[in-house]
Amino acid sequence: MSIQTESRKALRELLDLLSEVDERWVSPEWNLANEADVFGAHRALMHMLEGGIGGMFEQDPSRPEFRRIVSPSRKFTGDNGDAIYFDACISPDHAYVVRGNTNGAIYVSMTIECNTQDGKMANRTGGVLNDEIFDVDADGNFEIWIGGPKRARNWLAMDPEATRVTTRHYFEEAECAAANPAREPLMRIEAIDAGPPPAPPSDESVAAGIRRAAQFVRSRTLEMLPMSEADQPPFVSRIPNQFPKPVKPGDFGLAAFDAAYSMAPYLIGPDDALVLTGRWPECRCANVCLWTRFQQTYDYANRQVSRNRAQTQLEPDGSFRMILAHEDPGLPNWIDTEGRLFGMVFWRFMLPQTEEIVTPKAERVPFASLKQR
């Protein structure tokens, strides 16, 4: 007879959850219609499970550590090949100091995420500090305080519902920074008033960790309505090949408060291409990338599946013309679809200097016509 513990109960709950996700989320209930949808969902599920275990299973806000959220082999909730993201658990019960180096990033920010303590997705942001308003020395070093007494500079107030701090490090280079180990920033977070060492693991703490990892998965699957049913923020379009006006997200959870976004699904045939036209705004950095329907980037480590400004050849008038296609058309600014007929196109504009960003346009054309244009 097996020994009954709370951890065993929590593990069985996790197994039941994975079974329910497979039966419901990986099904027509979430608009999945073919074999590629199913194995794509299973791949996304494995990435989310890894993210939940790595990010949520072991956590102690009195002794937090920064962990990389996504990577070339772990993707969820809208990653980006030109950015590296970290997060750490925090609590209003403590104040913290973060020390690090930008390592060549052209945009760095820290965002307080609220109400994630049980593994759920953040329901709002509780404050943001970017490198326009904190000091970075000539060598790229910085020091930021979170909570505690108010400071004139380099200080982020502690929201009473704060549970995590997320850092964003954006690059504009010929190589996608997220696939370049040399670009990974070095940072450390410490609780100023950590107190005595934590208690050793117990049945209760292990069970709680399993349940946080499970909730991490649940909140990104069964608690996410299908895109066709869910209320979408104003920067998201349901209409294929038609982008909404880029706007800032406000305190929308998991979004950067100081960026403007625009997203739409793309839909093309096997012999088609999508011509994307627009104009980069004055901003700190910008890019466009392709996602699967499960908000996972395509293979930026081995393919050109995104474009930032450094990777874009402009037209004589300063505008751009990109070609989203299944194979290289032999023209500038090709974005590789990996042969996928359907996916998501996501635009980011960090620290835009104007509210009126030119809305990108998309035109579906026969691939064979491209060289005739």
C-alpha positions as CSV (number, residue, x, y, z in Angstrom):
1,M,0.0,0.0,0.0
2,S,1.4,3.4,-1.0
3,I,2.2,6.0,1.6
4,Q,-0.4,8.8,1.4
5,T,1.0,12.3,1.4
6,E,-0.2,15.7,0.4
7,S,2.5,15.7,-2.3
8,R,1.2,12.5,-3.8
9,K,-2.3,14.0,-3.9
10,A,-1.0,17.1,-5.6
11,L,0.9,15.0,-8.1
12,R,-2.2,13.1,-9.0
13,E,-4.0,16.4,-9.4
14,L,-1.3,17.4,-11.9
15,L,-1.7,14.2,-13.8
16,D,-5.5,14.6,-13.9
17,L,-5.0,18.2,-15.2
18,L,-2.7,17.0,-18.0
19,S,-5.3,14.5,-19.0
20,E,-8.0,17.1,-19.0
21,V,-5.9,19.5,-21.0
22,D,-5.3,16.7,-23.6
23,E,-9.0,15.9,-23.7
24,R,-10.4,19.4,-23.9
25,W,-7.7,22.0,-24.8
26,V,-6.2,19.8,-27.4
27,S,-9.5,19.3,-29.2
28,P,-12.2,21.0,-31.3
29,E,-13.4,22.7,-28.1
30,W,-10.4,25.0,-28.6
31,N,-10.8,25.1,-32.4
32,L,-8.1,22.5,-33.1
33,A,-8.9,20.8,-36.3
34,N,-6.0,18.7,-37.6
35,E,-3.0,16.6,-36.7
36,A,-0.6,19.6,-36.9
37,D,-2.9,21.5,-34.4
38,V,-2.7,18.5,-32.0
39,F,1.0,17.9,-32.0
40,G,1.6,21.7,-31.9
41,A,-0.6,21.9,-28.8
42,H,1.3,19.0,-27.2
43,R,4.6,20.7,-27.9
44,A,3.2,24.0,-26.3
45,L,1.9,22.0,-23.3
46,M,5.4,20.5,-22.7
47,H,7.0,24.0,-22.9
48,M,4.4,25.3,-20.4
49,L,5.0,22.4,-18.1
50,E,8.7,23.0,-18.1
51,G,8.0,26.7,-17.5
52,G,5.8,25.9,-14.6
53,I,8.2,23.5,-12.9
54,G,11.3,25.7,-13.6
55,G,9.6,29.0,-12.6
56,M,7.1,28.1,-10.0
57,F,7.9,24.8,-8.2
58,E,10.7,26.1,-6.1
59,Q,10.2,29.7,-5.0
60,D,11.0,31.7,-1.9
61,P,10.4,35.5,-2.0
62,S,12.8,36.0,0.9
63,R,15.6,34.5,-1.3
64,P,14.5,35.1,-4.9
65,E,16.6,34.4,-8.0
66,F,16.2,35.5,-11.6
67,R,15.3,32.7,-13.9
68,R,15.1,33.0,-17.7
69,I,11.4,32.7,-18.6
70,V,11.6,31.6,-22.3
71,S,14.4,30.3,-24.5
72,P,14.9,28.9,-28.0
73,S,13.6,25.6,-26.7
74,R,11.0,26.8,-24.1
75,K,8.3,29.1,-25.5
76,F,5.0,30.4,-24.2
77,T,2.8,33.5,-23.8
78,G,4.4,35.4,-26.7
79,D,8.2,35.2,-26.7
80,N,10.5,37.2,-29.0
81,G,13.8,36.3,-30.6
82,D,15.1,39.9,-30.1
83,A,14.5,39.9,-26.3
84,I,15.6,38.0,-23.2
85,Y,13.2,37.9,-20.3
86,F,13.7,37.0,-16.6
87,D,11.5,36.9,-13.6
88,A,11.7,36.3,-9.9
89,C,9.2,35.9,-7.1
90,I,8.9,38.8,-4.7
91,S,6.6,39.8,-1.9
92,P,5.4,43.1,-0.2
93,D,6.8,41.6,3.0
94,H,10.3,42.4,1.7
95,A,12.3,45.1,0.0
96,Y,14.8,44.2,-2.7
97,V,17.9,45.4,-4.6
98,V,18.7,44.3,-8.1
99,R,22.2,44.6,-9.5
100,G,23.1,43.8,-13.1
101,N,24.5,44.8,-16.4
102,T,22.7,45.6,-19.7
103,N,25.2,43.6,-21.7
104,G,24.5,45.6,-24.8
105,A,20.7,45.7,-24.6
106,I,19.3,48.9,-26.1
107,Y,16.2,48.7,-23.9
108,V,15.9,47.3,-20.3
109,S,12.9,47.4,-18.1
110,M,11.5,46.0,-14.8
111,T,7.8,45.4,-14.3
112,I,5.9,44.4,-11.2
113,E,3.4,41.6,-11.9
114,C,0.5,41.1,-9.5
115,N,-1.4,38.1,-8.2
116,T,0.7,35.2,-9.6
117,Q,1.6,33.6,-6.2
118,D,-0.3,30.4,-7.0
119,G,1.0,30.0,-10.5
120,K,-1.7,32.1,-12.3
121,M,-0.9,34.6,-15.0
122,A,-0.6,38.1,-13.8
123,N,-3.9,39.9,-13.9
124,R,-2.3,43.4,-14.0
125,T,1.0,45.2,-13.8
126,G,1.9,47.1,-10.6
127,G,4.6,49.4,-11.9
128,V,7.3,49.7,-14.4
129,L,10.8,51.2,-14.5
130,N,12.8,51.4,-17.8
131,D,16.3,52.6,-18.5
132,E,15.1,56.1,-19.4
133,I,14.3,56.6,-15.7
134,F,17.1,54.6,-14.0
135,D,20.8,55.2,-14.0
136,V,23.2,53.0,-16.0
137,D,26.9,53.7,-15.8
138,A,29.4,53.8,-18.7
139,D,30.0,50.0,-18.4
140,G,26.3,49.1,-18.5
141,N,26.0,48.5,-14.7
142,F,22.9,49.4,-12.8
143,E,21.4,49.1,-9.3
144,I,17.6,49.2,-8.7
145,W,15.7,49.2,-5.5
146,I,12.2,47.6,-5.2
147,G,10.1,48.6,-2.2
148,G,11.4,50.0,1.0
149,P,11.8,53.8,1.6
150,K,11.2,56.0,-1.5
151,R,14.3,57.0,-3.4
152,A,14.7,59.8,-5.9
153,R,16.2,57.5,-8.6
154,N,16.4,53.8,-9.4
155,W,13.4,52.9,-7.2
156,L,10.3,51.0,-8.0
157,A,7.4,51.1,-5.5
158,M,6.1,47.8,-4.2
159,D,2.5,47.2,-5.1
160,P,0.5,45.6,-2.2
161,E,-0.4,42.7,-4.6
162,A,3.1,42.3,-6.1
163,T,4.2,38.7,-6.6
164,R,6.9,38.8,-9.3
165,V,9.2,41.1,-11.1
166,T,9.8,40.6,-14.8
167,T,12.8,42.1,-16.6
168,R,12.9,42.7,-20.4
169,H,16.2,43.1,-22.3
170,Y,15.8,44.1,-26.0
171,F,18.4,44.0,-28.7
172,E,18.5,45.1,-32.4
173,E,21.2,43.1,-34.0
174,A,21.7,40.9,-37.1
175,E,21.5,37.8,-35.0
176,C,18.5,37.1,-32.7
177,A,19.8,37.9,-29.2
178,A,17.6,35.2,-27.6
179,A,19.6,32.6,-29.4
180,N,23.0,34.1,-28.6
181,P,24.3,32.9,-25.2
182,A,26.8,35.8,-25.1
183,R,23.9,38.3,-24.9
184,E,22.3,36.9,-21.8
185,P,22.4,39.6,-19.1
186,L,23.9,39.0,-15.7
187,M,21.6,40.0,-12.8
188,R,21.1,39.3,-9.1
189,I,18.2,40.1,-6.9
190,E,18.4,40.1,-3.1
191,A,15.9,40.7,-0.3
192,I,17.4,43.3,1.9
193,D,15.7,41.8,5.0
194,A,15.9,38.1,4.1
195,G,15.9,36.8,7.7
196,P,17.0,33.3,8.8
197,P,17.5,30.4,6.3
198,P,14.2,28.8,5.1
199,A,12.9,25.6,6.5
200,P,13.9,22.4,4.7
201,P,11.4,21.0,2.2
202,S,8.3,19.4,3.7
203,D,5.3,17.5,2.4
204,E,3.3,20.7,2.5
205,S,5.9,22.8,0.6
206,V,6.4,20.1,-2.1
207,A,2.7,19.8,-2.6
208,A,2.3,23.6,-2.8
209,G,5.1,23.7,-5.4
210,I,3.4,21.0,-7.5
211,R,0.1,22.9,-7.4
212,R,1.8,26.1,-8.4
213,A,3.3,24.4,-11.5
214,A,-0.1,22.9,-12.3
215,Q,-1.9,26.2,-12.0
216,F,0.8,27.7,-14.3
217,V,-0.3,25.2,-16.9
218,R,-4.0,25.5,-16.2
219,S,-4.0,29.3,-16.5
220,R,-2.3,29.1,-19.9
221,T,-4.6,26.4,-21.3
222,L,-8.0,25.6,-19.8
223,E,-8.4,29.1,-18.3
224,M,-7.6,30.8,-21.7
225,L,-10.7,31.0,-23.8
226,P,-10.3,30.2,-27.6
227,M,-9.2,33.4,-29.4
228,S,-12.6,33.4,-31.2
229,E,-14.5,33.6,-27.9
230,A,-12.2,35.7,-25.6
231,D,-12.3,39.4,-25.3
232,Q,-9.2,40.7,-27.0
233,P,-7.2,43.8,-26.1
234,P,-7.4,46.6,-28.8
235,F,-4.1,45.7,-30.3
236,V,-5.3,42.2,-31.3
237,S,-7.2,41.5,-34.5
238,R,-9.3,38.4,-35.3
239,I,-9.3,39.2,-39.0
240,P,-6.5,37.5,-41.0
241,N,-4.0,39.7,-42.7
242,Q,-5.5,42.9,-41.2
243,F,-3.6,44.7,-38.4
244,P,-5.2,47.0,-35.9
245,K,-3.7,50.4,-35.0
246,P,-0.7,49.9,-32.7
247,V,-1.5,51.0,-29.2
248,K,-0.1,50.7,-25.7
249,P,-1.6,48.0,-23.5
250,G,-2.0,50.0,-20.3
251,D,-1.7,47.6,-17.3
252,F,-2.7,44.5,-19.3
253,G,-1.0,41.6,-17.6
254,L,2.3,40.3,-19.1
255,A,2.6,43.3,-21.4
256,A,5.2,46.1,-21.4
257,F,3.5,49.2,-20.2
258,D,5.8,51.5,-22.3
259,A,5.4,49.6,-25.7
260,A,2.9,49.7,-28.5
261,Y,1.7,46.5,-30.0
262,S,-0.3,45.3,-33.0
263,M,-1.2,41.6,-33.8
264,A,-3.2,39.8,-36.4
265,P,-3.4,36.2,-37.7
266,Y,-2.0,35.6,-41.2
267,L,-3.6,33.2,-43.6
268,I,-2.0,32.3,-47.0
269,G,-2.1,29.4,-49.4
270,P,0.8,27.1,-50.4
271,D,1.5,29.2,-53.5
272,D,0.9,32.6,-51.8
273,A,3.0,35.3,-50.1
274,L,2.0,38.1,-47.8
275,V,3.5,41.5,-48.6
276,L,3.9,43.6,-45.4
277,T,4.3,47.4,-45.8
278,G,4.7,50.1,-43.3
279,R,7.2,52.5,-41.6
280,W,9.2,52.0,-38.5
281,P,8.3,54.8,-35.9
282,E,10.8,56.8,-33.9
283,C,11.3,54.5,-30.9
284,R,13.9,52.8,-28.9
285,C,13.6,49.5,-30.8
286,A,11.1,47.6,-32.9
287,N,10.4,44.3,-34.5
288,V,7.9,41.9,-36.0
289,C,7.9,38.2,-35.4
290,L,5.8,35.1,-36.2
291,W,4.0,33.0,-33.6
292,T,2.1,29.8,-33.8
293,R,-1.5,29.8,-32.7
294,F,-0.1,28.9,-29.2
295,Q,1.9,32.1,-29.0
296,Q,5.2,30.4,-29.6
297,T,7.8,32.0,-31.9
298,Y,8.9,30.1,-34.9
299,D,12.5,28.8,-35.0
300,Y,14.5,32.1,-34.8
301,A,17.7,30.2,-33.9
302,N,17.9,28.7,-37.4
303,R,15.5,30.7,-39.6
304,Q,14.7,34.3,-40.4
305,V,11.3,34.3,-38.8
306,S,11.3,37.9,-37.6
307,R,12.7,41.3,-38.5
308,N,14.0,44.1,-36.4
309,R,15.2,47.5,-37.7
310,A,18.8,46.3,-38.0
311,Q,17.6,43.4,-40.2
312,T,15.4,45.5,-42.5
313,Q,16.4,47.0,-45.8
314,L,14.3,50.2,-46.3
315,E,12.8,51.6,-49.4
316,P,14.1,55.0,-50.8
317,D,11.4,56.8,-49.0
318,G,12.2,55.2,-45.6
319,S,9.3,52.8,-45.6
320,F,9.7,49.0,-45.5
321,R,8.4,46.1,-47.6
322,M,8.7,42.7,-46.1
323,I,7.8,39.3,-47.8
324,L,6.2,36.7,-45.6
325,A,6.5,33.5,-47.7
326,H,7.2,29.7,-47.5
327,E,10.4,30.1,-49.5
328,D,13.0,32.8,-50.3
329,P,11.7,35.0,-53.1
330,G,15.2,36.4,-53.7
331,L,14.0,39.9,-52.5
332,P,15.0,41.9,-49.4
333,N,13.3,41.3,-46.0
334,W,12.0,37.8,-46.4
335,I,10.3,36.3,-43.4
336,D,10.2,32.5,-43.4
337,T,6.8,30.9,-42.6
338,E,8.4,27.5,-42.1
339,G,5.7,26.4,-44.6
340,R,2.9,27.2,-42.1
341,L,-0.3,28.5,-43.9
342,F,-1.7,30.0,-40.7
343,G,0.0,31.8,-37.8
344,M,0.3,35.1,-35.9
345,V,2.1,38.3,-36.9
346,F,3.1,40.4,-33.9
347,W,4.6,43.9,-34.0
348,R,6.4,45.6,-31.1
349,F,7.4,49.2,-30.8
350,M,9.3,50.0,-27.6
351,L,9.2,53.6,-26.2
352,P,7.5,55.1,-29.3
353,Q,8.0,58.8,-29.6
354,T,4.6,59.4,-31.2
355,E,1.1,58.2,-30.5
356,E,0.3,57.9,-34.3
357,I,2.3,54.9,-35.4
358,V,1.7,53.9,-39.0
359,T,-0.4,50.8,-39.0
360,P,1.3,48.0,-41.0
361,K,-0.6,46.8,-44.1
362,A,-0.7,43.3,-45.5
363,E,-1.5,42.1,-49.1
364,R,-1.9,38.5,-50.1
365,V,-0.4,37.9,-53.5
366,P,0.7,34.9,-55.6
367,F,4.3,34.0,-54.8
368,A,5.1,33.8,-58.6
369,S,4.1,37.4,-59.0
370,L,6.6,38.8,-56.6
371,K,9.5,39.3,-59.0
372,Q,7.2,40.9,-61.5
373,R,6.2,43.7,-59.1
